C-alpha cells in the first residue's frame, strides 16, 4: 500500500519542477500569452522570496511527507538544493548561491 504514496511523491516532485521552470522561464510565455502575467508575476515573486528569505517551500514538505509514508527517507533542505544543485553546484548550495538564484529569476523576468 506504499506505492500510492511513492507515486504521489513523484507527482509532487514533477509539479514542483514545473513550477520552478515556470518561475524562471514563464516571462517568455507571458510574451506569447500576456494573460499569463497574472499567474506568472505572483509565482516569480514567490520564487524570489523562497530563495532570498531562505523559506522552506510547502511542496518540499509535502514531498518529504509522502516519501516517508512510502517508507523512504525524506531529504533536508529545499527541492532545488536536493535535486538540482548537485548537478549545477556539486559542492553544495550556499547562501550566496541562493541569493544569486533569486537575483537571476528577478532580472530574467524583469527583462
N, C-alpha and C positions, 0 to 999 in steps of 0.2 A: 504493500500500500504506500510505499515511499516514492514510487515512480511519479505519481502526480505532483508531488512537491518538487522533485527534481525538474520536471518539465516546466512547472510554474516558475522556478528559479531561473531557468534558461530563458523563458519568455520575458521575465522582468529584466534580465541582463540585455536581451536584444532590444527591448523598448528603451532601456537606459542608453544604450549605444546610439540608437536612432535619435533620441532626444539630444544627446551631446553633439551629434553630427548636424542636427537642425540648428542648435545654438551657434555652432561655428560657421556653417555654410548657408544657413537659412536666409541671410541677406541676399544671396544670389537668387533664391526662389522668390523673394519679395520683388526683385526687379522684373520677373516674369509675371507674377501674380500679386499685385500690390495689396490686395485684401489680406494677404498673409501677414502684413505688418502688425496687425492687431494680435496675432499669436506669437510672431517672432520676437517683437520687442520685449514683452514680458519674459519670454523664455531666455533671451540673451541676458537680460538684467539678472535673472535668477542664476544663470550660469556664471556670470561675473561675480555675483555675491557669494556663491558657493566657494569659488576659488579664493577670492580676496579675504573673506571673513573666516575661512577655514571651517565652514559649516559641514555637517555630515548630511548628505542627501538622503531623503526618505526612501528613495528607490534602492539605495545600498542597504539600508536597514531591512527592507522587505526581502531583498535577495538573500541576505545572510540568514534571516529567519527561515525562509523556505529551504535553503541549503541545510540548515541544522535539522529541520523537520524531515528532510530526506536522508538524514544520517550522515551527512558530510559536514566537515568543519566550515564555518564561515570564514571571513577574512577581516583583518583590521584595516583601517584606512578607507579611503574612498574608492569608487569604481575606477576612476582614471588611474589612481595610484596602483591599483591591483591589476587591472587588465592592460592598460595602455602604456604606462610609464616604464614597465620593464622592457618594452620594445624600444621606446623613444629614449629613455634615460636609464640604462641598465643599472647604474649605481644607486638609483632610488630617487624619489621625489623629495625635493627640498622646498622650504617655504618660498625661496626665491623663484623656483620653477612655477609654483602656484600663482605667484604674482604675475609672472611673465605670461602664463596661460590666460589669466584674466585680462591682461592688457592686450594680448593678441586678439582675443574674442572681441573686446571693445573696439579696437582700431579697425579690425576687419569689417565689423558690422556698422561702424560709424561711416566708413567709406562707402 
